[in-house]
Amino acid sequence: MAAVLIPIELPVSRAYLSLAHQEHLFGKAHEMRILRPRKGCKGQFVYKETVRVLGRGESSIHVPIFGPPWEETRIELTPKDAKTLEVKTGATLQGGVGVVRLKRGVAVPGSSLFCSPDEAKSLQLRHGEQVELCLADRPTIVFEHAEVRVHPTYSLLFEPSPEDANAVEIRQGDTVQLVIS
């Protein structure tokens, strides 16, 4: 089988809001505006609106909101942003008209390989499986423990952990390949 080049999407801190939290933060009548589709995830997108994540003391950051509304609110932070905010599992969110206090739902994600069921079958991958990938143009750089995420709305895409992306200076447009043991 020929090597499959998998595009990379660089990770950013972001918010996934439930409908209830979205309405509380921005108002029930507010219509969220789509900025662009989310790469690798059909039917998902990035909104123009952002939410402010408040940490300890005076620390805060603005993060993009990924839609559509989710079942539960969660915040995914880069390690740098989590350290800046001094948060581990909970945080306070501030929108245009409201504030939400999360007791849980904040995480620093690991590396993920997104794919559709057909792509997973073709590549002999299973949802939840851990795989290794290497940079296509620098095969000595290997990403270990990327979790395979299979869903009908996903298309083949690798999102490295923020630490990995920064450590090896990944650039938008880089690609990876599966490492077969």
Steps between C-alpha positions, in 0.01 A plus 500: 500500500636844407568742783208730570588865564286634784456878536579669831279755673689699763330498842363812666319562827125491434153473649223254423180645652172330583192681367401602855844651569514664155162667563604607851829648378368676189122523544218278370432730204866517391580314178857373497689598183706239318857605423607184313445125482711289734757297308453126520157518664200526264215707643725664760629853483674783681284793606603866469409543868752415768463427869723640772644234731581647841772343710643577842560861590491731198589238239269443203508405133252515213445170318307414184171314531451185294144417396234387469392490867621192686334272752734621775725803525873434496807714463817365340813697585859491386740425789627860480147644533413259784815612683426870435146459634607267784198276437473121505140377477272804530491862387275803469377595152388849402299574188328810363221502760567231761740297710519123550703325769618153399594263782630249245550482126843660458771279348835507322446254213747250363565422134206375291466337159152571361351280227172382351389136543599428137846654550543307826410175325736572210786578742404213735444734795255477791339779701696554823811322371839664562721542192837647405546749219809662352548825314502422127798726427684419825427130570728488804250722681238263641180582685414221741164430662272683258144390576292392202160673490253351252173674413290533182554879496881476525747490215865399523686759707770497768488746786818472709511593865607862544825388669592278207408764242720759672789263576563412135387825339216358294370736234150526356505287184734232640386139468552177693496129418399201711792306646445128450676276753 
